């Protein structure tokens, strides 16, 4: 089998941006599956040769299992992959197991939320409906503190500030120069009118939202009380969409008081995407939303 070029083995999406750990594993797993299929080998045969379970090989190919360089070498040997390509893939296996930037916050980051932060980093489009509070990617530090102090009275002061720092780090990824990530958030009007943390904190939060709404990769809309019943009334959700070639990872994130639920079936993703489309149609336009926020700032 002919060796493939470095461009074919690089950890980049089609838009040229570097991939995070989860998508790296997914990309490498797909390459290994491709080599297995080209070689005409079955999963069971590959597993037996490499001394692995059938399920382990399947999970490696699906990007749901850590990929050890030694296993890559054995599998490629079985598939007849050339040495230069094997060296590249083994190096990529090491890189795919690197943990992301968010591990610096592992002292306060719950496992279930670490999964979300990981995927949020790789998503190219985030569609969020938030009926009760400002989305974390748009919260000011003072607003975030007020939310957490009110919702998590048992949290320590140290953990409180670390959680706020994590929010700020997530925001930096969204605002960094060259970012192609698109964020579209629809709030209920109650989010803007609830004075969280006092008038000064809320005024600064609204001013920050107005500033964010002017950025080319951020869209903010509000569903006014006058809209009456609307498509999003059953609760908050976020739709995560991934780069071209990784559309099968598109998913829906539902958070609750004790954890989260993921909806990954295409029908579920399509359903929530349609709900979000209807919600955005029922919401004020972006300019009308900015006008409402500006008027509320004047009253605080």
Beta strands, then each sheet from edge to edge (+ up, - down):
strand 1: 125-130
strand 2: 182-188
strand 3: 218-223
strand 4: 237-241
strand 5: 251-256
strand 6: 259-263
sheet 1: 3+ 2+ 1+ 4- 5+ 6-
end
